[in-house]
Amino acid sequence: MNECLWCHQKLPLRLTWDWLFSLKPLPQNYICASCLKMFEKTGDKVCPGCGRKQDNMNLCLDCSKWQHDHHLLHNKALFVYQQAAMKEYIEQYKFMGNYQLRRLFQKQIQAAITPYLKKAFTVVVIPVDQETFETRGFNQVCGWLEGIEYQSYFEMKKKYGRQKQSTKTRCQRLATKNPFKYTGPETLKEKKILLVDDIYTTGRTLYYAQEILEEKGADFVTSLTLAR
């Protein structure tokens, strides 16, 4: 019997006859139903461009602006960022470096990625800089993708002393210059790319990545994030 990584209560193990005869390993859960309810899902009514939870299916103001100069990413976000539980999770996992918490949403993220894999998308992760990796010891996105094949087509141009996106205002984020150096194949012709990141805030980072991938010939670039 394992425990919920969020509230640390014991998780009951519910076995089925199908599982008993499947010869599969014991099913593992890492968050209880009560804790999962604390994290607000984006639901069905979202902006089709960025995945923002809203009362309709129209493009939000941000995406209406992005579409003037870019192909919309049609980002899929799983949870709402602007609520206490998700902010606390990101703080503990990403900023405090609690690597064990990668398991909390692995199942949800990997389930969301699976349909793209079936359609032959290449999964590409957004990188962290060298200073962050040396301090924290991991890329938070890669932690969710254990067991899934993904590519690292980018590295940060500035490896040390980079101002973190989380410390910037909205205007500063939008004014940020492209931070990425491309390290992937010479051509991505006929490739469909799924970018995976933790949070979609303004979209600036993801659209910079899209620009580079399209310059390399990618046919279609979309994205998936844990939160919006």
C-alpha positions as CSV (number, residue, x, y, z in Angstrom):
1,M,0.0,0.0,0.0
2,N,1.5,3.3,-1.1
3,E,0.6,6.9,0.1
4,C,-0.6,10.0,-1.5
5,L,2.4,12.3,-2.2
6,W,0.3,15.4,-1.4
7,C,-1.5,14.6,1.9
8,H,0.6,11.5,2.8
9,Q,-2.4,9.4,3.7
10,K,-2.4,5.7,2.8
11,L,-3.9,4.9,-0.6
12,P,-6.2,1.9,-0.7
13,L,-5.3,-0.7,-3.3
14,R,-8.3,-1.5,-5.4
15,L,-7.7,-4.7,-7.4
16,T,-9.9,-6.1,-10.1
17,W,-10.3,-9.5,-11.6
18,D,-9.1,-8.2,-14.9
19,W,-5.9,-7.1,-13.3
20,L,-5.4,-10.3,-11.4
21,F,-5.4,-12.3,-14.6
22,S,-3.4,-9.8,-16.6
23,L,0.0,-10.6,-15.0
24,K,0.7,-6.8,-14.9
25,P,2.6,-5.1,-12.1
26,L,0.6,-3.7,-9.2
27,P,-1.2,-0.5,-10.3
28,Q,0.4,2.6,-8.7
29,N,-1.4,5.8,-7.7
30,Y,0.4,8.8,-6.2
31,I,-2.5,11.1,-5.4
32,C,-5.8,10.4,-3.6
33,A,-9.1,11.4,-5.0
34,S,-9.6,14.1,-2.4
35,C,-6.3,15.8,-3.2
36,L,-6.9,15.6,-6.9
37,K,-10.1,17.5,-6.5
38,M,-8.0,20.4,-5.1
39,F,-6.5,20.9,-8.5
40,E,-8.9,22.6,-10.8
41,K,-9.1,21.1,-14.3
42,T,-9.5,23.4,-17.3
43,G,-12.6,21.5,-18.5
44,D,-14.3,21.6,-21.8
45,K,-14.8,25.4,-22.2
46,V,-11.4,26.8,-23.0
47,C,-9.7,29.2,-25.4
48,P,-8.9,27.0,-28.4
49,G,-5.6,28.8,-28.9
50,C,-4.0,28.5,-25.4
51,G,-6.3,26.3,-23.3
52,R,-7.3,29.0,-20.9
53,K,-10.4,28.1,-18.8
54,Q,-13.3,30.5,-19.7
55,D,-17.0,30.6,-20.2
56,N,-17.0,30.1,-23.9
57,M,-15.0,28.6,-26.8
58,N,-13.9,31.9,-28.4
59,L,-10.2,32.9,-28.8
60,C,-9.0,34.9,-25.8
61,L,-7.6,38.4,-26.3
62,D,-4.0,37.1,-26.1
63,C,-4.5,34.5,-28.8
64,S,-6.3,36.9,-31.0
65,K,-3.1,38.9,-31.0
66,W,-0.8,35.9,-31.5
67,Q,-2.7,34.7,-34.6
68,H,-1.7,37.9,-36.5
69,D,2.0,36.7,-36.7
70,H,1.9,33.0,-35.8
71,H,0.1,29.8,-36.4
72,L,-1.8,29.3,-33.2
73,L,-0.3,26.6,-31.0
74,H,-3.7,25.2,-29.9
75,N,-2.2,24.5,-26.5
76,K,-3.8,21.8,-24.4
77,A,-3.6,22.6,-20.7
78,L,-4.7,20.1,-18.1
79,F,-5.2,22.3,-15.0
80,V,-5.8,25.9,-14.0
81,Y,-2.6,27.6,-12.7
82,Q,-4.2,30.5,-10.8
83,Q,-5.3,28.5,-7.8
84,A,-3.6,27.7,-4.5
85,A,-3.0,24.0,-4.9
86,M,-1.3,24.2,-8.3
87,K,0.8,27.1,-7.3
88,E,2.0,25.2,-4.2
89,Y,2.7,22.2,-6.3
90,I,4.8,24.1,-8.8
91,E,6.7,25.8,-5.9
92,Q,7.5,22.5,-4.2
93,Y,8.3,20.5,-7.4
94,K,9.9,23.1,-9.7
95,F,11.4,25.7,-7.4
96,M,12.2,23.6,-4.2
97,G,13.3,20.6,-6.3
98,N,11.1,17.9,-4.7
99,Y,11.7,15.3,-7.4
100,Q,9.4,12.8,-5.9
101,L,6.5,15.0,-6.8
102,R,7.1,14.3,-10.5
103,R,4.9,11.3,-10.0
104,L,1.8,13.3,-8.9
105,F,0.8,14.2,-12.4
106,Q,2.7,11.7,-14.6
107,K,-0.4,9.6,-15.3
108,Q,-2.5,12.6,-16.4
109,I,0.3,14.2,-18.6
110,Q,1.2,10.9,-20.2
111,A,-2.4,10.0,-20.9
112,A,-2.8,13.4,-22.6
113,I,0.4,12.8,-24.7
114,T,-0.6,9.3,-25.9
115,P,-3.1,10.5,-28.6
116,Y,-0.3,12.6,-30.2
117,L,2.1,9.7,-30.1
118,K,-0.5,7.6,-32.0
119,K,-0.5,10.3,-34.7
120,A,3.3,10.1,-35.0
121,F,4.0,13.4,-33.3
122,T,7.6,14.0,-32.0
123,V,7.6,15.1,-28.4
124,V,10.0,18.0,-27.7
125,V,10.6,19.4,-24.2
126,I,11.3,23.0,-23.3
127,P,14.8,23.1,-21.7
128,V,16.1,24.6,-18.5
129,D,19.4,26.4,-18.3
130,Q,22.6,24.8,-17.0
131,E,22.6,26.8,-13.8
132,T,19.0,25.6,-13.0
133,F,19.9,22.0,-13.9
134,E,23.0,22.0,-11.7
135,T,21.0,23.5,-8.8
136,R,17.8,21.5,-9.0
137,G,19.2,18.4,-10.6
138,F,16.4,17.8,-13.2
139,N,14.2,19.3,-15.8
140,Q,10.7,19.4,-14.3
141,V,9.1,18.5,-17.7
142,C,11.3,15.5,-18.2
143,G,10.3,14.2,-14.8
144,W,6.8,13.8,-16.0
145,L,7.8,11.9,-19.1
146,E,9.5,8.9,-17.7
147,G,8.9,6.0,-20.1
148,I,8.0,8.3,-23.0
149,E,10.4,8.9,-25.8
150,Y,11.1,12.7,-26.2
151,Q,13.6,14.9,-27.9
152,S,15.6,17.8,-26.6
153,Y,16.0,20.0,-29.6
154,F,16.8,23.2,-27.7
155,E,19.3,24.5,-25.1
156,M,19.3,27.9,-23.5
157,K,21.7,30.4,-25.1
158,K,22.5,31.8,-21.6
159,K,23.5,29.0,-19.3
160,Y,24.2,31.0,-16.2
161,G,22.7,34.2,-14.6
162,R,19.5,34.2,-16.7
163,Q,16.6,36.0,-15.2
164,K,13.9,33.4,-14.6
165,Q,10.5,33.8,-16.3
166,S,8.8,33.4,-12.9
167,T,10.4,36.7,-11.7
168,K,9.3,38.8,-14.7
169,T,6.2,40.9,-15.2
170,R,3.9,40.2,-18.1
171,C,5.4,43.0,-20.1
172,Q,8.9,41.7,-19.4
173,R,8.0,38.2,-20.4
174,L,6.5,39.4,-23.8
175,A,9.6,41.5,-24.4
176,T,12.0,38.6,-23.7
177,K,14.3,37.8,-26.7
178,N,14.4,34.3,-28.0
179,P,16.4,32.3,-25.4
180,F,16.8,29.1,-27.4
181,K,19.7,27.6,-29.4
182,Y,18.5,24.9,-31.7
183,T,20.4,21.6,-31.4
184,G,18.1,19.2,-33.3
185,P,18.2,17.6,-36.8
186,E,19.2,19.8,-39.8
187,T,15.6,19.5,-41.1
188,L,12.2,18.7,-39.6
189,K,10.5,18.5,-42.9
190,E,7.2,16.5,-42.7
191,K,7.5,16.4,-38.9
192,K,4.6,17.1,-36.5
193,I,5.9,18.4,-33.1
194,L,4.3,18.4,-29.7
195,L,6.0,20.9,-27.4
196,V,5.7,20.1,-23.7
197,D,6.1,22.6,-20.9
198,D,5.0,23.2,-17.4
199,I,2.9,26.4,-17.5
200,Y,1.5,28.4,-20.3
201,T,1.6,32.0,-19.1
202,T,1.9,34.5,-21.9
203,G,2.9,32.0,-24.6
204,R,6.0,33.9,-25.4
205,T,8.4,31.0,-24.7
206,L,6.4,28.4,-26.6
207,Y,5.9,30.7,-29.7
208,Y,9.7,31.3,-29.8
209,A,10.2,27.5,-29.9
210,Q,7.5,27.2,-32.6
211,E,9.2,29.8,-34.7
212,I,12.5,27.9,-34.7
213,L,10.8,24.5,-35.4
214,E,8.9,26.0,-38.4
215,E,12.1,27.5,-39.7
216,K,13.6,24.0,-39.7
217,G,10.7,22.8,-41.8
218,A,8.2,21.3,-39.2
219,D,4.8,20.8,-40.8
220,F,2.8,21.4,-37.6
221,V,3.7,22.5,-34.1
222,T,1.3,22.3,-31.2
223,S,1.8,22.2,-27.4
224,L,0.7,20.7,-24.1
225,T,1.2,22.1,-20.6
226,L,0.3,21.0,-17.2
227,A,-1.3,24.3,-16.4
228,R,-2.6,27.5,-17.9
